[in-house]
Amino acid sequence: MLFASTGAYGFQSVPPVGEPEMVPIEAGFYSPLYISPDGEQEEWVAPFFLDIDPVTNAQFLDFVVSNPRWLRSSLSPLFGEASYLSHWAGDTDLGLAHPDQPVINVSWFAAKAYARWKGNRLPTIAEWEYAASAGKLSPIGTDEEGFRSRILNLTTQPQPSSLPVVGSSTPNYWGVRDLHGLVWEWVSDFNSALVTGESRADASLERKLFCGAGVVGASDFTDYAAFMRFAFRGSLSASYGGSNLGFRTAKSISP
């Protein structure tokens, strides 16, 4: 459940110069899937900028060319697994990967480094979920008929052999595209347990992820897509890179 405020902060009239283009997300409240240990049922999300689209192969190529330590052949195993950029033909050769497809097979370390290179950062879980909970016409997507089933269908659809290019879907209320259904996305605090705040090795988190009691204590046990995102994030390690995992960047807005 979301409560979006309007006009609480002044926003810049023009998004920051550079690619990918960003849009401002107004401040509001986000309800985590699981209530925090202190009993707080809502989390305040300050205003921020968010990329309209996930980062593309072409954009990430610019990054590795400018930062050779992040080339596939140069990357330390500590910061990426063997799958790192494995869909490219070479260090700076995209091969069959389309420039405008979302970049995949990137680790959390690489995504974080790219965001810093752009002068940005990765969004937090709260920011990502808050932005992704908007519908097409409203900041509170559950107010729109069929929203929950549409998001679930996007989340569970089979991944195509070749990913679509970014920007081909309809933007949501905030003007952001492809938060659901294109690729899973890294967030800055992916490995924080929403229940206890401890690491993903926390036994209570594991029980929620891998047994039928997962809905117990949930703020909305009908939000199946949210459970899937929770479980997916809990399965990740920072060096992992998968064929269905990309990212976009965010930037704080000073009031």
C-alpha positions as CSV (number, residue, x, y, z in Angstrom):
1,M,0.0,0.0,0.0
2,L,1.4,3.4,-0.9
3,F,0.6,6.9,0.0
4,A,2.2,9.4,-2.4
5,S,2.6,13.0,-1.5
6,T,2.5,15.7,-4.2
7,G,4.5,18.9,-4.2
8,A,6.2,18.3,-0.8
9,Y,9.5,19.1,-2.4
10,G,10.6,21.3,-5.3
11,F,11.8,19.2,-8.2
12,Q,14.2,20.3,-10.9
13,S,12.3,21.1,-14.1
14,V,14.9,19.4,-16.3
15,P,16.4,15.9,-15.5
16,P,20.2,15.7,-15.2
17,V,22.1,15.9,-18.4
18,G,23.4,12.6,-19.7
19,E,22.2,9.1,-20.4
20,P,20.2,7.2,-19.4
21,E,17.6,9.9,-19.0
22,M,16.1,10.2,-15.5
23,V,12.7,11.3,-14.1
24,P,11.9,12.6,-10.6
25,I,9.9,10.4,-8.3
26,E,8.0,12.3,-5.6
27,A,8.3,11.5,-2.0
28,G,5.8,9.1,-0.3
29,F,5.4,6.1,1.9
30,Y,6.3,2.5,1.0
31,S,5.0,-0.6,2.8
32,P,7.6,-3.3,2.9
33,L,6.5,-6.9,2.2
34,Y,7.4,-7.8,5.8
35,I,6.9,-5.5,8.8
36,S,10.2,-4.4,10.4
37,P,11.3,-5.6,13.9
38,D,10.3,-2.3,15.5
39,G,6.8,-2.6,14.2
40,E,7.0,0.1,11.5
41,Q,4.6,-0.8,8.7
42,E,5.6,2.0,6.4
43,E,8.9,3.5,5.3
44,W,9.3,7.1,4.2
45,V,10.9,7.4,0.7
46,A,12.5,10.7,0.0
47,P,12.2,12.2,-3.5
48,F,14.8,10.9,-6.0
49,F,15.6,10.6,-9.6
50,L,15.3,7.2,-11.4
51,D,16.5,6.1,-14.8
52,I,13.6,5.8,-17.2
53,D,15.0,2.6,-18.7
54,P,17.4,-0.1,-17.6
55,V,21.1,0.5,-18.5
56,T,21.8,-0.8,-22.0
57,N,24.7,-2.8,-23.5
58,A,25.8,0.4,-25.3
59,Q,25.9,2.4,-22.2
60,F,27.7,-0.2,-20.2
61,L,30.2,-0.5,-23.1
62,D,31.1,3.2,-22.7
63,F,31.7,2.5,-19.1
64,V,34.1,-0.4,-19.5
65,V,36.0,1.4,-22.3
66,S,36.5,4.3,-19.9
67,N,37.3,2.0,-17.0
68,P,39.4,-0.9,-18.2
69,R,39.5,-2.6,-14.8
70,W,35.8,-3.6,-15.6
71,L,36.6,-5.2,-18.9
72,R,35.7,-8.9,-19.0
73,S,39.3,-10.0,-19.3
74,S,40.5,-7.7,-16.5
75,L,37.8,-8.3,-13.9
76,S,38.9,-9.9,-10.6
77,P,36.9,-13.0,-9.6
78,L,36.1,-11.2,-6.4
79,F,33.9,-8.7,-8.3
80,G,32.3,-11.0,-10.9
81,E,31.7,-14.6,-11.8
82,A,32.7,-16.3,-15.0
83,S,29.3,-15.3,-16.5
84,Y,30.3,-11.6,-16.4
85,L,29.3,-10.0,-19.7
86,S,29.4,-13.5,-21.2
87,H,26.7,-12.5,-23.8
88,W,29.2,-10.2,-25.4
89,A,31.7,-11.4,-28.1
90,G,34.7,-9.8,-26.4
91,D,35.9,-7.1,-24.0
92,T,34.5,-4.3,-26.2
93,D,32.7,-6.3,-28.9
94,L,28.9,-6.7,-28.3
95,G,28.7,-9.4,-31.0
96,L,25.0,-10.4,-31.3
97,A,24.0,-8.4,-28.3
98,H,21.9,-5.4,-29.4
99,P,23.2,-2.1,-28.2
100,D,19.8,-1.1,-26.9
101,Q,19.0,-4.3,-25.1
102,P,19.4,-4.1,-21.3
103,V,22.8,-5.1,-20.2
104,I,22.8,-8.4,-18.3
105,N,25.4,-10.7,-16.7
106,V,26.7,-7.9,-14.6
107,S,27.5,-8.2,-10.9
108,W,26.3,-5.9,-8.1
109,F,29.9,-4.6,-7.9
110,A,29.9,-3.7,-11.5
111,A,26.5,-2.1,-11.4
112,K,27.5,-0.1,-8.4
113,A,30.7,1.1,-10.1
114,Y,28.8,2.1,-13.2
115,A,26.3,4.1,-11.2
116,R,29.1,5.9,-9.4
117,W,30.8,6.6,-12.7
118,K,27.6,8.3,-13.9
119,G,27.5,10.3,-10.7
120,N,24.5,8.3,-9.5
121,R,23.9,5.2,-7.3
122,L,21.8,2.1,-7.3
123,P,18.3,2.5,-6.0
124,T,17.4,1.1,-2.6
125,I,14.8,-1.7,-2.3
126,A,12.3,0.9,-0.9
127,E,12.9,3.3,-3.8
128,W,12.7,0.6,-6.4
129,E,9.5,-1.0,-4.9
130,Y,7.9,2.4,-4.5
131,A,8.5,3.4,-8.1
132,A,7.4,0.0,-9.3
133,S,4.2,0.1,-7.4
134,A,2.8,2.9,-9.5
135,G,0.2,2.1,-12.1
136,K,-0.2,3.7,-15.5
137,L,-2.4,6.5,-14.2
138,S,-1.8,6.7,-10.5
139,P,1.1,6.5,-8.0
140,I,-0.8,3.7,-6.3
141,G,-1.1,0.9,-8.8
142,T,-3.5,-1.2,-6.7
143,D,-6.1,1.5,-7.2
144,E,-6.3,0.4,-10.9
145,E,-8.3,-2.6,-11.9
146,G,-6.2,-5.6,-12.9
147,F,-2.9,-4.1,-11.7
148,R,-1.9,-6.9,-9.5
149,S,-2.6,-9.7,-12.0
150,R,-0.8,-7.7,-14.8
151,I,2.4,-7.4,-12.7
152,L,2.3,-11.0,-11.8
153,N,1.9,-12.0,-15.5
154,L,4.8,-9.9,-16.4
155,T,6.9,-11.3,-13.6
156,T,6.2,-15.0,-14.5
157,Q,6.3,-14.8,-18.3
158,P,9.1,-16.9,-19.8
159,Q,12.2,-15.1,-20.8
160,P,12.6,-14.8,-24.6
161,S,15.7,-16.1,-26.3
162,S,16.5,-12.5,-27.2
163,L,15.6,-9.7,-24.9
164,P,13.5,-6.8,-26.2
165,V,15.2,-3.4,-26.5
166,V,14.6,-0.9,-23.7
167,G,11.9,1.7,-24.1
168,S,9.4,-0.5,-25.9
169,S,6.8,-0.7,-23.1
170,T,4.4,1.9,-21.8
171,P,5.8,4.1,-18.9
172,N,4.1,4.1,-15.6
173,Y,2.7,7.1,-13.7
174,W,6.2,8.4,-12.9
175,G,7.4,8.0,-16.5
176,V,9.5,4.9,-15.8
177,R,9.5,1.9,-18.1
178,D,10.2,-1.9,-17.8
179,L,10.3,-2.2,-14.0
180,H,8.4,-5.4,-14.5
181,G,8.9,-8.2,-17.0
182,L,12.0,-7.2,-18.9
183,V,14.9,-8.2,-16.4
184,W,15.3,-8.4,-12.7
185,E,17.3,-5.5,-11.4
186,W,20.0,-4.9,-8.8
187,V,19.3,-2.7,-5.8
188,S,21.9,-1.3,-3.5
189,D,20.7,-3.2,-0.4
190,F,19.6,-6.4,-2.1
191,N,21.1,-8.6,0.6
192,S,19.3,-6.9,3.5
193,A,16.6,-9.0,5.1
194,L,13.4,-7.0,5.3
195,V,12.4,-8.8,8.4
196,T,15.4,-8.5,10.7
197,G,17.9,-6.3,8.9
198,E,20.5,-9.0,9.1
199,S,22.3,-10.8,6.3
200,R,20.6,-13.3,3.9
201,A,22.0,-16.1,6.0
202,D,19.5,-15.2,8.7
203,A,17.5,-18.4,9.5
204,S,14.2,-16.4,9.9
205,L,14.7,-15.1,6.3
206,E,15.4,-18.6,5.0
207,R,12.2,-19.9,6.6
208,K,10.2,-17.2,4.9
209,L,11.8,-17.8,1.5
210,F,11.7,-21.6,1.4
211,C,8.6,-22.8,3.4
212,G,4.9,-22.4,3.4
213,A,5.0,-20.0,6.3
214,G,6.3,-17.3,3.9
215,V,3.0,-15.4,4.0
216,V,2.9,-15.2,7.8
217,G,3.7,-11.7,8.8
218,A,3.5,-10.3,5.3
219,S,1.8,-7.0,4.8
220,D,-0.1,-8.3,1.8
221,F,-0.1,-12.1,1.3
222,T,-1.9,-11.7,-2.1
223,D,1.1,-9.8,-3.7
224,Y,2.7,-12.9,-5.2
225,A,5.0,-10.9,-7.5
226,A,6.5,-9.2,-4.4
227,F,7.2,-12.6,-2.8
228,M,9.0,-13.6,-6.0
229,R,11.2,-10.4,-5.9
230,F,11.9,-10.9,-2.2
231,A,13.0,-14.5,-2.7
232,F,15.1,-13.6,-5.8
233,R,17.0,-10.9,-4.0
234,G,17.6,-13.2,-1.0
235,S,19.2,-15.8,-3.4
236,L,21.8,-13.4,-4.8
237,S,25.4,-12.8,-4.0
238,A,27.2,-9.6,-5.0
239,S,29.5,-11.3,-7.5
240,Y,26.6,-13.0,-9.3
241,G,25.6,-12.1,-12.9
242,G,22.7,-13.7,-14.6
243,S,21.1,-13.7,-18.1
244,N,18.0,-12.1,-16.6
245,L,19.6,-9.6,-14.2
246,G,20.3,-6.0,-15.1
247,F,20.0,-2.7,-13.3
248,R,19.2,1.0,-13.5
249,T,20.5,3.9,-11.5
250,A,19.1,6.5,-9.1
251,K,20.0,9.9,-7.7
252,S,18.9,11.7,-4.5
253,I,17.1,15.0,-4.7
254,S,18.0,17.6,-2.2
255,P,14.8,19.3,-0.8
